[in-house]
């Protein structure tokens, strides 16, 4: 489960962990649009020449970010 940090109550997170959910917290709302920008920025910071990043939500739906 990917979720925005500090958006769920502690008891909710504890219950999810009891059910063996793998929880990944990010500092932003985890939408395809936000992940496209996040990955674009990471790749640019690593010094790669990137034009755009595509993040797919479903096989037919994606978000694209580029500058």
Number of C-alpha atoms within 10 A of each C-alpha: 8 12 16 14 13 10 10 10 8 10 9 10 14 12 11 14 12 9 9 9 12 10 12 10 15 13 9 12 15 15 14 18 18 16 21 20 20 15 16 21 16 11 15 12 10 8 8 10 9 12 10 15 19 18 18 14 12 7 6 6 10 14 16 16 19 12 7
